[in-house]
Amino acid sequence: MSLLCFPVLAGASSDREKARALTVGCLGCHGTSGEGQGTLPPLKTLDRETFIQRFQAYTLEDKTGSVMHRIARGYTAQEIRLMADFLATGSLP
């Protein structure tokens, strides 16, 4: 997980706040509104199950040309579900 999230997570009092803190790290690459950038897919149009399936698939990959497999391994199953739930609400800017 990104070190940038730790201070935010420490003060997060609800699952929603934790999910938001976890998800904000994705926006640097996937667009500030989750709209996707270049070859990076949009997040805001993914349904909950698709997000979970894709994210978990990255944890199993060992590609050298992608960073997502390394990023995904830093998240627990619970954190992945929190992010999926947060994205499914359409709460991104």
DRENTITOR-818743 format. One line per 3 residues: number of its first residue (from 1); their letters; for each residue x, z, y negated of N, C-alpha, C, O. Coordinates in steps of 0.05 Angstrom, whole numbers, plus 5000, padded with zeros to 4 digits. Atoms other than C-alpha are relative to their C-alpha. Layout:
N
NUM) A) X Z Y X Z Y X Z Y X Z Y  ...
This chain:
93
1) MSL) 5017 5000 5023 5000 5000 5000 5018 5000 4975 5040 5011 4976  4985 5002 5025 5023 4987 4930 5004 5028 4988 4986 5044 4988  4995 4975 5012 5056 5046 4896 4984 5004 4975 4980 5027 4966
4) LCF) 5016 4998 5024 5015 5030 4835 4973 5013 5005 4961 5024 4986  5026 4989 4994 4953 5054 4870 5001 5031 5004 4980 5044 4999  4999 4972 4994 4977 5124 4887 4991 5018 4978 4975 5036 4983
7) PVL) 5010 4983 5021 4967 5156 4819 4970 4998 4996 4956 5018 4990  5029 5004 5003 4898 5126 4814 4984 5013 5022 4964 5026 5018  5014 4989 4977 4878 5147 4884 5001 5031 4999 4982 5044 5008
10) AGA) 4998 4971 5001 4902 5218 4872 4977 5013 4984 4968 5034 4990  5022 4990 5016 4848 5227 4819 4973 4990 5007 4953 4997 4995  5025 5013 4993 4794 5187 4853 4983 5021 5014 4991 5034 5034
13) SSD) 5017 4979 4989 4735 5232 4869 4978 4989 5018 4965 5005 5032  5021 5012 4983 4688 5184 4905 5011 4976 5015 5032 4965 5008  4992 5024 4985 4693 5129 4956 5000 4976 4982 5018 4958 4985
16) REK) 5001 5023 5018 4673 5080 4902 5024 4999 4982 5035 4977 4978  4977 4999 5017 4729 5102 4857 5026 4993 5016 5043 4979 5006  4977 5007 4983 4779 5098 4915 5000 4971 5006 5021 4958 5006
19) ARA) 5003 5029 4993 4753 5029 4934 5009 4983 4976 5023 4963 4979  4992 5015 5024 4761 5005 4862 5030 5001 4996 5043 4981 4990  4971 4997 5003 4832 5033 4859 5015 4983 5020 5036 4972 5014
22) LTV) 4987 5016 4979 4850 4999 4924 4998 4970 4995 5017 4955 4999  5006 5028 5004 4819 4933 4905 5014 4988 4976 5020 4964 4975  4988 5010 5025 4850 4927 4836 5027 4987 5005 5035 4969 4991
25) GCL) 4974 5012 4993 4917 4912 4868 4998 4971 5010 5017 4956 5007  5004 5027 4990 4888 4848 4898 4997 4980 4978 5002 4956 4981  5007 5018 5022 4869 4820 4831 5024 4986 4987 5021 4966 4973
28) GCH) 4976 5013 5011 4940 4805 4810 5005 4973 5012 5015 4955 4998  4996 5026 4987 4943 4748 4860 4974 4984 5003 4975 4960 5001  5025 5013 4995 4870 4733 4873 4983 4996 4975 4959 4989 4978
31) GTS) 5015 5005 5025 4849 4728 4800 4988 5026 4989 4979 5043 5005  5009 4975 5012 4828 4782 4751 4970 5006 5006 4961 5029 5002  5028 4996 4993 4755 4772 4772 4995 4994 5030 4972 4992 5039
34) GEG) 5002 5006 4972 4770 4758 4845 4991 4971 5006 4981 4965 5027  5009 5028 4998 4756 4684 4833 5019 4982 5016 5012 4960 5022  4980 5015 4985 4818 4661 4871 5018 4985 4980 5010 4979 4957
37) QGT) 4981 5014 5017 4879 4626 4843 5016 4981 5017 5028 4989 5037  4985 5019 4985 4911 4562 4868 4991 4999 5029 4968 4995 5035  5006 5000 4971 4915 4567 4944 4990 5027 5010 4982 5029 5033
40) LPP) 5010 4973 4992 4894 4640 4944 4970 5000 4998 4959 4994 4978  5029 5001 4999 4822 4647 4965 4986 5020 4981 4997 5041 4975  5015 4981 5016 4769 4680 4922 4991 5024 5017 4985 5021 5041
43) LKT) 5009 4976 4986 4751 4751 4941 4970 5006 4994 4956 5017 5011  5027 4992 5008 4686 4758 4904 4977 4985 5014 4954 4993 5012  5021 5015 4985 4649 4707 4947 5001 5007 5030 4984 4996 5045
46) LDR) 4998 4993 4971 4670 4738 5014 4979 5021 5006 4976 5041 4992  5017 4978 4992 4618 4777 5051 5016 5022 5014 5039 5017 5021  4986 4977 4989 4636 4845 5079 5014 4995 5026 5038 5001 5029
49) ETF) 4989 5004 4974 4647 4825 5151 5023 4980 5000 5043 4983 5014  4979 5020 5001 4689 4763 5134 5025 5013 4988 5047 5008 4997  4977 4987 5012 4734 4805 5088 5014 5017 5020 5039 5016 5023
52) IQR) 4988 4982 4980 4745 4857 5143 5014 4984 5022 5037 4990 5029  4987 5016 4979 4759 4804 5196 5026 4987 4991 5046 4988 5005  4976 5013 5010 4808 4766 5153 5022 5020 4994 5046 5015 5001
55) FQA) 4980 4980 5007 4843 4828 5128 5013 5012 5025 5037 5015 5027  4989 4990 4974 4850 4856 5199 5017 4980 5014 5037 4987 5027  4984 5021 4988 4876 4789 5223 5027 4999 4988 5047 4995 5002
58) YTL) 4973 5000 5013 4932 4793 5172 5017 5023 5011 5041 5020 5012  4984 4978 4989 4953 4860 5202 5014 4993 5026 5034 5005 5034  4989 5009 4974 4967 4824 5268 5019 4977 4997 5034 4971 5016
61) EDK) 4983 5024 5003 5004 4764 5239 5029 5009 4995 5035 5031 4987  4971 4996 5005 5079 4758 5235 5012 4975 4989 5034 4967 4996  4990 5025 5013 5087 4696 5192 5021 5008 4979 5019 5028 4966
64) TGS) 4979 4995 5019 5149 4692 5150 4994 4988 4973 5006 4995 4953  5007 5014 5025 5117 4647 5097 4978 5013 4984 4971 5002 4963  5022 4988 5013 5062 4694 5077 5006 5030 4994 5020 5043 5011
67) VMH) 4996 4972 5005 5063 4762 5044 4976 5017 5008 4978 5041 5010  5025 4985 4994 4991 4781 5062 5003 5017 5025 4992 5039 5027  4997 4984 4975 5011 4804 5132 5015 5026 4994 5010 5047 5007
70) RIA) 4985 4976 5007 5060 4853 5101 4983 5019 4983 4984 5043 4986  5017 4984 5018 5011 4877 5048 4978 5013 5017 4973 5037 5014  5022 4990 4985 4954 4885 5098 5008 5024 5018 4991 5042 5022
73) RGY) 4991 4978 4982 4995 4931 5143 5001 5027 4985 5004 5048 4998  4999 4975 5016 4996 4982 5086 4974 5014 4997 4972 5035 4984  5027 4989 5003 4921 4995 5090 4989 5010 5027 4994 4998 5047
76) TAQ) 5014 4990 4976 4882 5037 5140 4974 4985 5004 4965 4971 4986  5025 5012 4994 4819 5013 5173 4978 5010 4981 4961 4995 4972  5019 4989 5019 4779 5060 5128 5004 4988 4972 4984 4982 4959
79) EIR) 4995 5012 5026 4812 5032 5066 4991 4971 4999 4980 4962 4978  5009 5028 4998 4797 4961 5088 4969 4999 4997 4958 4982 4983  5030 4999 5002 4723 4980 5097 4991 5007 4972 4972 4996 4962
82) LMA) 5006 4993 5027 4722 5013 5029 5002 4976 4981 4985 4972 4964  4997 5024 5017 4749 4950 4996 4978 4980 5006 4967 4968 4987  5021 5020 4992 4700 4906 5035 4973 5008 4988 4959 4992 4977
85) DFL) 5025 4990 5011 4642 4950 5013 4999 4996 4970 4979 4988 4959  4998 5003 5029 4665 4949 4941 4997 4971 4992 4982 4965 4973  5003 5029 5006 4673 4873 4940 4972 4990 5005 4962 4973 4990
88) ATG) 5027 5009 4993 4605 4864 4973 4980 5008 4978 4958 4995 4977  5019 4992 5021 4572 4900 4914 5002 4982 4976 4985 4983 4958  4997 5017 5023 4597 4847 4866 5009 5015 4975 5003 5007 4953
91) SLP) 4992 4982 5022 4629 4901 4823 5025 4991 4984 5032 5003 4965  4977 5010 5015 4689 4860 4801 4992 4989 4973 4970 4980 4969  5006 5010 5027 4694 4841 4728 4992 4971 4999 4986 4960 4978
